């Protein structure tokens, strides 16, 4: 399958306009039209719905979009790996959920780089689900994930356990001695789903259905500054806020009549991947 055609398909699915797609790819509009027609003929499916004002992906087009992305990623990765042979003996590709990286991984990666001069290390930060798909597609060698991954041929080991705690600025003193579940509605809660599977869902169950939070963000480390500036309260992994609590910039609010779930993170890798041996010895899993 021609990668130029796939790139044209992805660009058109993003811009939803033939002339803009042609301009972006520096080709004639007729070239875009012909490439899409050729692709639809090859897959024997209609990928776009066209009318005078709009272009939208069909159901088949939406499904094909994910595969097109993965095909291009595989090609790019293959080219990179072939070129890296000339520079390094080994290449290690690690994916991690952002919060796991922020809390734990810098000292581990630093030590590995110091001890393994002939290994090139690539780090990708993304959501656990997407990273596990990339691991399955052989685009990554190992993944630090909040999702437990059970599949034949893969090893999934507990990496770290963390506590979910409610924190705020010391100036917010109303609930400094503890808070009841019902009183969560009285605070300015800064919502972060944390992308931690059951944990993110648990936080939403503490509030009424369809509750509209004044502020939401999907990256827990980016939430910190809002808390440090005194804008509200939020549940965060203890490992993220521990140093701020110890230095007095944040306080931990005790929970009186409810508890939070434990946050587990995992390291997942293919069992026969020889590239992982040196890294695994450093993790001591």
N, C-alpha and C positions, 0 to 999 in steps of 0.2 A: 504494500500500500504506500503510495507516494506521500512522503512527509510534507511536501509543499502543499499538497491538497488538504492534508489534515490541519496544517497551520492556517490555511485559508478558511476551512470549516470553523475552527475555533475562534478566529477573529470575527467572522460573520456572526457567529452565535453570541459574541460579546457586544458587537456594535449594532447588530440588527439593521444594517444598511449596506447595500452593495457598493455604492459610490464611496462611502467612508472607508469601507474595507479595502477597496482598490487603492485608495489614496494612502492608507496606512501601510500597505504591502508594496507600494510603488509599482503597481501593475495596472493594466487597463481593466475597466469594469467588465468587459466581455470575458477577460481571463478568469475573473472571480466566478462569473456565471457558468462558464464552461467547466471549471474545476468542481463546482458543486454538483453540476449535472453528471459529471463523470463519477463522482463519489456516490451519488444516489443510485446510479446504474450499477456500480460495483457491489454495493450492499443490498441492492434490490429493495430499497425502502425510501419513502419520502421523508427527508430529514427536516425540511422547513415548510411552514405554511406561509404562502406569499399572497399579499394583496397590494393595492396601490399605496397604502399608508404604513403597513406593518409587515415585519418578518419575524416569525416566532418558530422556535423549535417544535417539532412534533414530539409525541411520546417516544417514538423510536430515536429521534434526534437527541433527546435528553439522555437516553441510555447510552447512545453512541458517544456522546460528549466525554463521559468519564473514560471510556476506552481509548478515545483519541488522545486525551491528555497522558494516559499511562504509556501508550505506544511511543509518544514523543519523549517522555521522560526516560524510558528504557533506551531509546536510541542515543539520547544525550549522555546518559550514564555510561553506555558502552564506549562511546568515543572518548570520554574523559578517562575511563579506566585504561584504555589502550595507550593513551598519551602519558599517563602517570607512570607506566612501567619504566619509562626512560629516566624518571626522577627519583622514585622511591621503590623499595623492595615490597612494601605492603601498603594497602589502602584500607582504612577502617572508616565505615560510614555509620554514624550513630544518630538516631532520632530521639527526641525527648519532648515531653510535654513541658511547656514553658516554666510552670511552677516548680517542677522537679529539678529542672536545670538551675533555676535561681536559688533553690534551697540547698542542693547537694553537690552538683556536678563539677563546679569549677575546680576545686582541689583535686578531684579524681582525674579530670582531663589534663590538668597541669602536670600532675605526677607522671601520667602516662606519656605525655610529650617529652618530658625530661628524660625518661627511661628508655624511650623507643625512638631514637633519632631517624631511623630508616623507615618509619611508618608515617604516611600522610593521614591526617584525621579530618573528617568532614562532619560537622554538626548541623543537624536540621531541627529547628523548633517548630512544632505544629500540634494539632489536636491528636489525642491518642488514637482515635479510630482511623484517621488518615495515615498516621505513621505505621500502624499495624498493616494496613493495606499495602504500603510501600515495602514493608518487610516481606510480605507475602509475594510481592512482585520482584523481589530480589534487588530492590533499589537501596535497601539499608541492610546492614549486618546485625544490628541490635537496636532495640527500642526500650526506652524508659517510659512506661505507660501507667495510667491510672486504671486501665481495663485489664482484668485477668484474662489471659489468652490461652485457651485450651485447644490445641490442634496437634495432630500427629506430626512428628518431625520437628517440633518446636519445644524448647525449654522455657518455662515461665517461672521465675523465682521471685519471692518476696524481696524487694529492695529496701523499703523503708516504711515505717508506720508513723503517723503523725496525729496530733490532736487538733480538733477544730474548736477555736475559742472566739468569744465575742470581745472585741477591743474598741477603744475610742480614745480620744484625747483626755488627759487628766482633768481639764477644765469642765468636762461633762460629768458632773458629780452626782446627778440625781439617782443613778442606779449603781453607784460605786460599790455598794455592799451586796448587790445581787439583783437579778431581774426575773420576774415571772414571765411565762410564755405569753400571757395575755397583754403584758406591757410592751411587747415588741412593737405594737401598733402605735405606741406613744413616742417612739424614738425616730430620728431621721436615719432610716436604715439605708445604707449604700449597698445596692445589690450586685453581687458577682456570682454567677452560676458556678464559677471555678472549673467548669468542664470536668468535674470529678465524678461523673456518673451519679450514683445514689446520693452522694453528698450534696450536689447541686439541687437535686430533686428534693432532698430533705429540707433544705433551707426554704424552698418555696412552700412546703407544707406547713411551715410555721406561721404563714400569713393566709388570709382568706383567698379563695379561688379568684383568679384574674386580678389579683391585687396589683395596682399600678405604682411601682416604685418611682420616686422622683429622679433617681439616678441609677443607671445600670452600666456595667462594663464587663467585658468577658476575659479580662486579664488581671489576676489578683495582684501581681506585682505593681501594676499601674494604678491600682486602687489605693495603695499605701499613702501617696502624697495627699490625697483628699482627707484621709484619716489624720495624718500629721498636721494638716491645716485646720483641724477641728470641725470638719463639715458633717460629721455623723458617726455612726457605729457600723461595724460589719463583722461577720464571721470570717476568719482567715486561718490557714494552717499555722500552728504555733511556731514552726521552724522559720516562717517568714517574719514574724513580728517579735520573736524572742529578744533580739538585741535592742529593739526599740522600747520594749517593756523594761528591760534591765537598766537602760539609760534614762528612763523616766519620760520618754516622749509619748508613750502610749500606756494605757492601763487595761488590765484584764477584768472584764465584768463577770462575776460568778453567775451561774445559772441555778435557779432555786428549785423549780419543779419540772425540769426536763433536761435531757442529755443530748449530746451530739454524737454522731457516729465516728468511728475511727477512720482515718484516711490511709489507705494502703496504696503503695506504688510498687510496680513490678519491673523486672528487667526480662525482656523476651528476646530470644535469638534462636536461629536454626541450629539444631544439635550437631550437624556435621560441618559447621562453618569453622575452618581452621584459622581464619583471620581473628577469631574471637579469643583464642587461648590466652594470649598475653594480657588482654584487657580483663578477662574473667579472673585471672590470678590476682589482679590489682583490686577488683571488686570484692573478692573473698566471699562470694555467695555460696 
